[in-house]
Amino acid sequence: MALRLDNQGFSDALVILGSAGIVIPAFARFRVSPVIGFILVGLLVGPAGLGSLVPHAPWLYYLTISNPESIEPFAEFGIILLLFSIGLELSFRRLWAMRRLVFGTGAAELLGSAVLIGTALHLMGQGWAGAIGLGLALTLSSTALVLPLVGTTSPVGRGAFAMLLFEDLALVPIIFALGAMAPTASDEGWVGIAGVALRGGLTVVAMYLGGKFVLPRLFAQAARTKSPELFLAASLLVVIVASVATTAAGLSPIVGALLAGLLIAETEYHSEVEVMTAPFKGLALGVFLITVGMSLDLRLIAKNWDMLLLAVVGVVAVKAIVTYLLLRVAHARRGVAAETGLLMGSPSETTLIVLGTAAQAQLILPSTAAFWQTVTAIGLTITPLLAKAGRVISRRIEARSTEPATPELEDDAGRTVIIGFGRVGKMIADMLTVHGQPYVAVEADIDSVSDARRAGYPVLFGDVARAELVDRLNLPAARALILTMDDPVLTVRLARRIREAAPDLPIIARARDMAHATELYRAGVSEAVPETLESSLQLSEAVLVDLGVAMGPVIASIHEKRDELRQVIRREAQLQREPRIRRLRRLGEQG
């Protein structure tokens, strides 16, 4: 049967897929989180955006989502796949090691923020039952947005994940508790909570024991068929069955998805499963973000902007402060605690569920629920901005506590300065140490600085994008400068500025490719090493030798190609000399 163009599902699918194809590349080009892009698309194509003009311009039907409720199941599935992928990155051993952070800090954050927000709303005239419901709803944070921004392995990600995990576990008990607080409810509601806890615990244990025996055999059979489709089907089947099982037990489906990921992570198939399900997770998460944007009404926001602004700022401030204080009690660094606090400040997609439950239980008025739903949508929209602000604040806090060591550079001349201490910078530092050459490194990532210092490397914290830090490095007195940052624009800008301040300083820079190397030579570096050039030549040499080509002709052709590429760099950069690195490499190969 032919698919009609005016088919609602077909039209909505075109809008979603078209949005993904435009938003992701466009925002990636400008280094902006696609989260904001998807939310803006939802705002544009939703019923409060272009959708409101369809009666006057019917052709807009093909550019809008006519039925927002029809795509909500796909959005929920995106969140389930997100938690499943997070489980794939974890292990039961790591989860057990985090138990104090999850059930200690996580529980304290949920209860502490709920009490403060609920008390404030009660003082503003809300009844105690409604204030409790709103406090519990607004204290939840977005797993779907927070973890993709910071992951689960960084210091910020570990703290955020622990609190988010406890919130996900507490979601269903919160919903039952609000139902038990309804004016028409009986004491059986509290018995239901206990029943959910018992059934949920038994279900999790049964899934763990069954998964340990069933999953390895299931994926082994799928792998033997060598059919990617069957392997993908088995992966999605495990996610869906686990989510249905925890839902039937009264828990959230995302708990089942997380448990499924943990079980598969213990098998040898976890990498293949992660690769297979990644595209579905990203697209479904995009659908969820579009639904968030569709819930925004700019006319309503403009009409009540002052109250909405006060509500958003108040919720973010309370949650950020509570999270910061609790993480400091848990011995987290001040910068990490501040960044995590801001990141966890906005409400969650599950806030909408709890608000609906509170309204259905008659704890709050429908108009009150609608107001806080708008606050939640705004909070979800600004989550990437809060994450960026948190990183900036974290760097400034850590800079004040670690930068007192930088004045040593002003008095200690004759050392090589390495700017950027990732994998390349660390390798260079090791080689300088082998040959007894003194050096000092500068790195803008405080976690890398801390790890390097614990390993004995002389690394200082600082952001070389700030002119005052570069001035304090006393580079004219250094023996050499090595630029290893993975930011081509900043590398060129920094090389040009340093060359003006230190005309005789040897500057050796890491380049991404030939075009970047040319820019660096124009900026004044002494030598630029394009990593893609050398790695490509070495891969070519290896494959030619493995194919049976004689070693002599291969090496000769590699030399010729290297000379050809170096001449291109020399011509494009208008150098009066050949890049010295070529002659040094020749001597090394001959020796």
C-alpha distance (Angstrom), angle and dihedral (degrees) to the residues before:
residue distance angle dihedral
M1 . . .
A2 3.81 . .
L3 3.79 116.9 .
R4 3.81 111.1 -123.2
L5 3.80 117.6 -133.5
D6 3.80 91.1 -132.9
N7 3.80 91.0 56.4
Q8 3.80 105.7 129.0
G9 3.78 96.8 -138.1
F10 3.81 92.6 45.4
S11 3.81 92.1 49.5
D12 3.80 93.2 48.4
A13 3.81 91.4 47.3
L14 3.82 90.4 53.2
V15 3.79 90.9 51.9
I16 3.82 92.8 49.2
L17 3.80 95.9 45.4
G18 3.78 91.9 43.4
S19 3.80 90.0 50.7
A20 3.80 91.6 51.5
G21 3.79 91.2 49.4
I22 3.80 91.9 51.9
V23 3.80 104.2 33.2
I24 3.81 101.0 48.7
P25 3.84 98.1 51.4
A26 3.82 94.3 37.8
F27 3.79 95.9 51.3
A28 3.80 92.6 39.6
R29 3.79 89.0 56.5
F30 3.80 90.6 57.1
R31 3.83 92.4 39.6
V32 3.80 92.0 -117.8
S33 3.79 121.5 140.2
P34 3.84 110.6 -99.7
V35 3.81 86.1 -139.0
I36 3.80 89.2 81.2
G37 3.80 90.6 45.4
F38 3.79 94.4 54.8
I39 3.81 91.6 47.2
L40 3.81 90.9 50.5
V41 3.81 89.7 49.1
G42 3.80 89.5 52.7
L43 3.79 89.9 50.2
L44 3.81 90.6 49.5
V45 3.83 99.7 46.0
G46 3.82 97.4 33.5
P47 3.80 129.4 100.0
A48 3.82 91.9 -90.6
G49 3.82 92.2 50.5
L50 3.79 128.1 41.5
G51 3.80 89.0 -21.6
S52 3.80 89.7 73.4
L53 3.82 89.3 60.6
V54 3.83 96.7 54.0
P55 3.87 93.6 96.4
H56 3.82 88.9 57.2
A57 3.84 97.2 36.5
P58 3.83 109.2 28.5
W59 3.82 92.7 -175.1
L60 3.82 87.9 70.9
Y61 3.81 87.0 71.5
Y62 3.82 88.3 83.9
L63 3.83 91.7 53.2
T64 3.79 98.1 47.3
I65 3.79 139.2 61.9
S66 3.77 105.5 -111.8
N67 3.79 98.3 -168.6
P68 3.85 113.7 32.8
E69 3.81 91.7 -177.3
S70 3.81 91.3 62.0
I71 3.81 93.5 65.7
E72 3.81 97.1 44.4
P73 3.85 93.5 91.0
F74 3.81 88.9 57.4
A75 3.80 89.8 50.2
E76 3.80 90.8 51.8
F77 3.80 89.7 48.8
G78 3.80 88.7 53.5
I79 3.79 90.9 56.9
I80 3.81 90.0 48.1
L81 3.82 91.3 52.4
L82 3.81 89.9 47.3
L83 3.81 91.8 56.4
F84 3.80 89.1 44.4
S85 3.82 90.9 55.3
I86 3.80 90.3 48.0
G87 3.79 89.2 53.5
L88 3.81 89.2 52.8
E89 3.81 89.3 59.3
L90 3.80 93.1 51.1
S91 3.78 137.2 63.5
F92 3.78 134.0 -151.4
R93 3.79 89.2 -113.1
R94 3.79 92.0 56.2
L95 3.79 91.5 43.9
W96 3.80 90.6 52.1
A97 3.80 90.0 49.7
M98 3.82 88.2 55.5
R99 3.81 95.3 50.6
R100 3.83 94.6 108.7
L101 3.78 91.6 49.2
V102 3.82 92.1 46.8
F103 3.80 100.5 44.0
G104 3.79 96.4 27.2
T105 3.79 109.4 38.5
G106 3.82 93.0 21.6
A107 3.80 94.0 52.9
A108 3.80 92.7 43.5
E109 3.82 91.3 50.4
L110 3.80 93.0 50.7
L111 3.81 95.8 45.9
G112 3.81 95.8 38.1
S113 3.80 95.1 51.0
A114 3.82 92.1 43.0
V115 3.81 92.1 52.1
L116 3.80 94.0 48.9
I117 3.82 95.3 45.0
G118 3.81 92.8 42.9
T119 3.81 92.8 48.6
A120 3.82 91.3 49.6
L121 3.81 91.5 50.8
H122 3.81 91.5 47.4
L123 3.80 90.1 53.2
M124 3.82 87.5 52.4
G125 3.81 91.4 57.4
Q126 3.79 105.7 -85.8
G127 3.81 116.3 134.2
W128 3.79 117.6 -108.7
A129 3.82 95.0 -110.0
G130 3.80 92.5 49.5
A131 3.80 92.0 43.0
I132 3.82 90.4 54.5
G133 3.81 91.1 48.8
L134 3.81 92.5 48.8
G135 3.80 92.0 44.9
L136 3.80 92.4 53.0
A137 3.81 91.9 44.9
L138 3.80 97.1 48.6
T139 3.80 95.6 44.1
L140 3.81 90.8 65.1
S141 3.83 115.8 99.8
S142 3.79 130.3 -151.9
T143 3.79 114.9 -93.5
A144 3.81 89.4 -179.6
L145 3.81 93.1 59.8
V146 3.80 106.2 26.7
L147 3.81 101.3 53.8
P148 3.83 96.9 48.0
L149 3.81 87.1 54.1
V150 3.82 97.5 52.0
G151 3.82 107.2 10.6
T152 3.79 122.0 -144.9
T153 3.81 103.3 -85.4
S154 3.82 103.3 63.1
P155 3.83 120.0 84.0
V156 3.81 89.5 -106.8
G157 3.80 91.7 45.6
R158 3.81 93.5 50.2
G159 3.79 93.4 53.4
A160 3.80 94.0 43.1
F161 3.80 92.8 46.8
A162 3.80 92.7 51.3
M163 3.80 92.5 53.5
L164 3.79 93.8 41.8
L165 3.79 91.1 50.4
F166 3.80 91.9 54.2
E167 3.82 90.3 47.9
D168 3.81 90.8 52.3
L169 3.79 90.6 49.8
A170 3.81 90.7 48.3
L171 3.81 96.4 47.9
V172 3.80 98.7 89.9
P173 3.85 94.8 42.7
I174 3.83 87.3 51.4
I175 3.80 90.9 53.1
F176 3.81 91.5 48.4
A177 3.81 91.0 47.1
L178 3.80 92.3 52.8
G179 3.80 89.9 49.1
A180 3.80 89.2 51.3
M181 3.83 89.6 52.0
A182 3.82 92.7 56.2
P183 3.85 114.7 119.1
T184 3.81 90.2 -119.1
A185 3.83 95.9 44.6
S186 3.78 125.5 108.3
D187 3.78 132.0 -146.9
E188 3.79 88.7 -89.2
G189 3.81 88.5 84.3
W190 3.80 91.8 72.3
V191 3.80 90.1 47.3
G192 3.80 86.9 54.3
I193 3.79 90.7 56.6
A194 3.78 90.8 54.8
G195 3.79 89.9 47.2
V196 3.80 91.3 51.9
A197 3.80 91.1 51.0
L198 3.81 91.6 51.0
R199 3.81 95.4 44.8
G200 3.79 91.8 43.9
G201 3.79 92.9 51.3
L202 3.80 92.7 49.1
T203 3.81 91.3 47.0
V204 3.81 93.0 51.4
V205 3.82 91.5 49.3
A206 3.82 91.9 47.5
M207 3.81 91.4 48.6
Y208 3.79 91.5 49.0
L209 3.80 94.4 50.3
G210 3.80 93.8 41.9
G211 3.78 93.7 45.1
K212 3.80 93.2 52.9
F213 3.82 89.6 60.8
V214 3.81 103.8 29.5
L215 3.81 105.2 41.0
P216 3.84 99.4 58.6
R217 3.81 90.2 50.7
L218 3.80 93.3 44.4
F219 3.80 94.3 52.2
A220 3.80 92.3 40.9
Q221 3.80 89.6 58.2
A222 3.82 91.1 46.2
A223 3.81 90.8 49.0
R224 3.84 92.5 51.0
T225 3.80 90.8 59.3
K226 3.83 89.1 57.8
S227 3.79 87.3 -144.1
P228 3.83 114.4 138.7
E229 3.80 89.8 -162.8
L230 3.80 92.8 57.0
F231 3.79 91.8 45.6
L232 3.81 90.4 51.6
A233 3.80 91.4 46.8
A234 3.81 90.6 52.0
S235 3.81 90.9 50.1
L236 3.80 93.9 50.5
L237 3.80 90.5 44.0
V238 3.80 91.1 56.5
V239 3.82 91.4 49.7
I240 3.79 93.9 48.3
V241 3.82 95.5 44.8
A242 3.82 91.7 48.6
S243 3.81 91.8 48.5
V244 3.81 92.4 47.6
A245 3.82 90.8 48.6
T246 3.81 94.8 53.6
T247 3.81 90.7 42.8
A248 3.80 90.6 53.3
A249 3.80 89.1 50.5
G250 3.80 90.4 54.1
L251 3.80 98.0 -102.9
S252 3.79 127.9 116.3
P253 3.83 116.6 -82.8
I254 3.81 89.5 -127.9
V255 3.81 88.4 65.1
G256 3.80 88.8 59.3
A257 3.81 91.1 47.4
L258 3.79 91.4 51.5
L259 3.81 91.4 48.4
A260 3.82 90.9 49.2
G261 3.79 89.5 53.4
L262 3.80 91.5 49.3
L263 3.81 91.8 51.0
I264 3.81 93.6 49.2
A265 3.82 90.2 45.5
E266 3.81 87.2 64.9
T267 3.82 90.6 59.4
E268 3.81 129.7 74.1
Y269 3.80 91.2 -114.7
H270 3.80 98.0 67.7
S271 3.84 95.6 101.6
E272 3.81 92.9 52.4
V273 3.81 91.7 46.6
E274 3.79 91.1 50.0
V275 3.81 92.2 52.3
M276 3.81 92.5 46.3
T277 3.81 96.6 51.3
A278 3.83 99.2 38.1
P279 3.85 96.8 90.3
F280 3.81 92.3 49.9
K281 3.79 91.5 49.1
G282 3.80 93.6 51.1
L283 3.79 95.3 47.2
A284 3.80 94.8 44.1
L285 3.80 90.5 48.1
G286 3.80 88.0 52.7
V287 3.80 88.8 54.3
F288 3.80 89.4 52.8
L289 3.80 91.4 52.1
I290 3.80 90.5 49.4
T291 3.82 89.4 55.1
V292 3.82 88.5 52.5
G293 3.80 90.1 54.1
M294 3.81 91.4 48.0
S295 3.79 89.9 57.5
L296 3.82 90.8 62.8
D297 3.80 119.5 94.4
L298 3.80 111.8 -167.3
R299 3.79 92.3 -163.7
L300 3.80 91.7 55.8
I301 3.81 90.9 44.7
A302 3.81 91.9 50.9
K303 3.80 91.0 49.0
N304 3.83 94.8 51.3
W305 3.81 100.5 24.6
D306 3.82 95.4 131.8
M307 3.82 95.8 53.3
L308 3.80 92.3 41.1
L309 3.81 91.8 50.0
L310 3.81 91.2 49.9
A311 3.82 91.2 48.6
V312 3.82 94.7 48.3
V313 3.80 93.8 46.5
G314 3.81 91.6 45.9
V315 3.80 95.0 51.0
V316 3.81 93.6 44.8
A317 3.82 92.3 46.7
V318 3.81 94.9 50.1
K319 3.79 94.9 46.7
A320 3.81 93.4 43.5
I321 3.81 93.1 51.1
V322 3.81 94.2 46.0
T323 3.81 92.0 47.7
Y324 3.81 92.0 46.8
L325 3.81 93.6 51.3
L326 3.81 94.1 45.9
L327 3.80 93.2 49.1
R328 3.79 90.3 48.7
V329 3.82 88.5 53.0
A330 3.83 86.1 51.5
H331 3.85 87.6 55.8
A332 3.81 96.8 -107.4
R333 3.80 116.7 154.6
R334 3.78 116.1 -97.1
G335 3.78 93.7 -115.1
V336 3.82 92.8 49.5
A337 3.81 91.5 47.2
A338 3.81 92.5 49.7
E339 3.81 94.0 47.8
T340 3.81 92.5 46.9
G341 3.80 91.3 47.7
L342 3.80 93.8 55.1
L343 3.79 92.0 42.8
M344 3.81 91.1 53.8
G345 3.82 92.6 43.8
S346 3.79 101.5 94.6
P347 3.84 124.6 74.8
S348 3.80 123.8 -104.2
E349 3.78 141.1 -117.2
T350 3.82 85.6 -110.4
T351 3.81 87.5 58.7
L352 3.81 86.7 73.6
I353 3.81 90.0 56.0
V354 3.80 93.3 50.4
L355 3.82 91.7 45.7
G356 3.81 89.6 53.3
T357 3.80 90.2 49.6
A358 3.81 92.3 49.7
A359 3.81 91.2 49.8
Q360 3.81 92.0 47.2
A361 3.81 89.8 50.6
Q362 3.84 88.2 52.6
L363 3.80 92.0 -120.0
I364 3.82 91.1 125.5
L365 3.81 133.4 21.9
P366 3.83 119.7 -102.7
S367 3.82 89.6 -116.3
T368 3.82 90.0 54.0
A369 3.80 90.8 50.1
A370 3.83 90.5 49.7
F371 3.83 91.1 51.9
W372 3.79 93.7 51.4
Q373 3.81 91.4 43.7
T374 3.80 87.5 59.9
V375 3.81 89.6 47.9
T376 3.80 89.0 51.9
A377 3.81 92.8 50.1
I378 3.80 90.8 50.1
G379 3.80 90.3 47.6
L380 3.80 91.7 52.2
T381 3.80 89.7 49.5
I382 3.81 94.1 54.1
T383 3.82 95.3 44.2
P384 3.85 93.6 100.6
L385 3.81 89.0 49.0
L386 3.80 90.5 51.1
A387 3.81 89.1 50.2
K388 3.80 91.3 52.8
A389 3.81 92.3 46.0
G390 3.80 88.9 49.3
R391 3.81 91.8 54.5
V392 3.81 91.5 50.3
I393 3.80 93.0 48.2
S394 3.80 91.3 45.2
R395 3.80 91.8 54.2
R396 3.78 92.0 49.5
I397 3.78 92.6 48.6
E398 3.80 92.6 48.2
A399 3.80 91.0 43.9
R400 3.81 91.5 58.7
S401 3.80 90.4 51.9
T402 3.80 98.5 43.3
E403 3.81 107.5 28.7
P404 3.86 97.2 78.0
A405 3.83 85.5 85.9
T406 3.83 93.0 62.9
P407 3.86 97.2 78.0
E408 3.81 86.7 74.0
L409 3.79 87.3 75.7
E410 3.77 92.0 64.0
D411 3.79 92.6 62.4
D412 3.79 101.2 32.5
A413 3.81 110.0 76.5
G414 3.78 129.6 171.4
R415 3.80 97.8 54.9
T416 3.77 130.1 118.7
V417 3.80 112.6 -114.3
I418 3.83 118.8 -144.1
I419 3.79 115.5 -164.4
G420 3.80 110.2 -161.1
F421 3.81 121.3 29.8
G422 3.78 106.0 -154.7
R423 3.78 125.0 119.4
V424 3.84 92.3 -56.3
G425 3.79 95.3 46.1
K426 3.80 92.1 47.9
M427 3.81 91.9 51.7
I428 3.81 91.4 50.7
A429 3.81 90.6 48.6
D430 3.80 90.6 52.3
M431 3.80 91.5 52.1
L432 3.81 92.4 47.8
T433 3.81 88.9 51.6
V434 3.82 91.7 50.7
H435 3.81 89.8 56.2
G436 3.80 95.3 42.3
Q437 3.82 96.3 -112.3
P438 3.84 115.3 150.0
Y439 3.79 117.0 -129.6
V440 3.79 144.4 161.3
A441 3.80 126.7 -151.7
V442 3.81 131.7 -149.9
E443 3.81 122.0 -154.4
A444 3.82 131.8 176.8
D445 3.82 96.9 -154.3
I446 3.79 108.5 85.3
D447 3.81 93.7 -158.5
S448 3.81 91.1 55.5
V449 3.81 89.2 47.7
S450 3.80 92.3 51.9
D451 3.80 93.2 47.5
A452 3.81 92.1 47.3
R453 3.79 93.1 49.4
R454 3.77 91.5 50.9
A455 3.80 87.2 53.2
G456 3.81 90.7 52.6
Y457 3.81 100.9 -104.0
P458 3.85 117.7 141.6
V459 3.82 96.8 -123.6
L460 3.80 125.6 156.6
F461 3.78 126.2 -157.6
G462 3.78 117.0 -121.3
D463 3.79 145.3 120.5
V464 3.81 110.1 -119.3
A465 3.80 89.4 -160.4
R466 3.82 84.6 79.4
A467 3.79 110.7 84.3
E468 3.80 94.4 -147.9
L469 3.81 92.1 60.4
V470 3.81 92.1 51.8
D471 3.79 89.1 50.7
R472 3.81 91.1 53.3
L473 3.81 92.7 52.5
N474 3.83 89.6 75.7
L475 3.81 90.2 -143.2
P476 3.84 96.7 174.3
A477 3.83 86.9 68.5
A478 3.83 94.3 49.1
R479 3.81 122.4 101.9
A480 3.80 93.6 -135.4
L481 3.80 141.9 -14.6
I482 3.81 123.8 -136.5
L483 3.82 119.6 -165.5
T484 3.82 113.5 -160.4
M485 3.82 102.2 156.8
D486 3.79 118.9 137.2
D487 3.80 91.8 -133.8
P488 3.81 111.1 93.8
V489 3.81 96.2 -169.8
L490 3.80 94.1 50.0
T491 3.81 91.2 45.0
V492 3.82 92.6 55.5
R493 3.80 92.8 44.2
L494 3.79 92.4 48.3
A495 3.83 93.4 46.2
R496 3.80 91.2 52.5
R497 3.79 93.3 49.1
I498 3.80 94.6 46.3
R499 3.80 92.5 46.9
E500 3.80 89.5 56.3
A501 3.81 91.0 50.6
A502 3.83 96.5 41.6
P503 3.84 111.5 28.1
D504 3.84 94.4 176.2
L505 3.81 99.8 43.0
P506 3.83 114.7 116.2
I507 3.82 106.2 -123.8
I508 3.80 118.1 -167.7
A509 3.81 114.3 -175.4
R510 3.77 136.5 -171.3
A511 3.81 111.1 -125.5
R512 3.77 127.6 -164.0
D513 3.79 96.5 -144.2
M514 3.79 142.8 -23.0
A515 3.80 94.1 -74.0
H516 3.79 91.1 52.9
A517 3.82 90.9 46.3
T518 3.81 89.3 53.4
E519 3.81 90.9 52.6
L520 3.79 90.7 49.3
Y521 3.80 92.9 51.4
R522 3.79 89.2 50.9
A523 3.80 88.5 50.5
G524 3.80 89.8 56.9
V525 3.81 107.9 -98.8
S526 3.79 117.5 154.0
E527 3.79 94.3 -138.9
A528 3.81 132.8 5.6
V529 3.80 119.7 -164.2
P530 3.83 112.9 -157.3
E531 3.79 104.1 -152.4
T532 3.80 96.0 -162.8
L533 3.81 90.7 54.7
E534 3.79 95.9 54.4
S535 3.80 95.1 39.9
S536 3.81 90.9 50.0
L537 3.80 91.9 50.9
Q538 3.79 92.3 48.0
L539 3.82 91.3 49.2
S540 3.81 89.5 49.1
E541 3.79 90.7 51.3
A542 3.80 92.3 49.5
V543 3.80 95.4 49.1
L544 3.82 93.8 45.8
V545 3.80 91.7 51.7
D546 3.81 91.4 47.2
L547 3.81 89.1 50.9
G548 3.79 89.3 59.1
V549 3.81 101.2 -102.8
A550 3.80 112.1 148.5
M551 3.80 114.6 -97.1
G552 3.85 94.7 -127.6
P553 3.82 97.4 58.3
V554 3.83 90.7 41.5
I555 3.81 92.8 54.7
A556 3.81 90.9 44.9
S557 3.79 92.1 51.6
I558 3.80 91.4 46.7
H559 3.82 89.2 52.9
E560 3.79 91.0 49.1
K561 3.80 92.9 48.7
R562 3.79 91.7 47.1
D563 3.82 90.8 50.6
E564 3.79 90.4 48.2
L565 3.79 92.9 51.7
R566 3.81 92.7 44.5
Q567 3.80 89.6 52.6
V568 3.79 89.4 52.5
I569 3.82 89.9 53.1
R570 3.81 90.6 47.2
R571 3.80 92.1 50.3
E572 3.80 95.8 44.9
A573 3.81 92.9 45.0
Q574 3.85 91.5 44.3
L575 3.80 92.2 -129.2
Q576 3.79 119.8 176.6
R577 3.82 90.8 -148.2
E578 3.74 139.1 39.1
P579 3.82 116.2 -96.6
R580 3.79 104.3 -90.1
I581 3.79 93.0 -141.7
R582 3.81 90.4 73.0
R583 3.79 94.2 60.4
L584 3.80 92.4 45.3
R585 3.80 90.1 52.4
R586 3.81 91.0 50.6
L587 3.80 91.7 52.3
G588 3.78 90.6 48.9
E589 3.80 92.1 50.3
Q590 3.80 92.9 48.0
G591 3.78 92.3 48.9
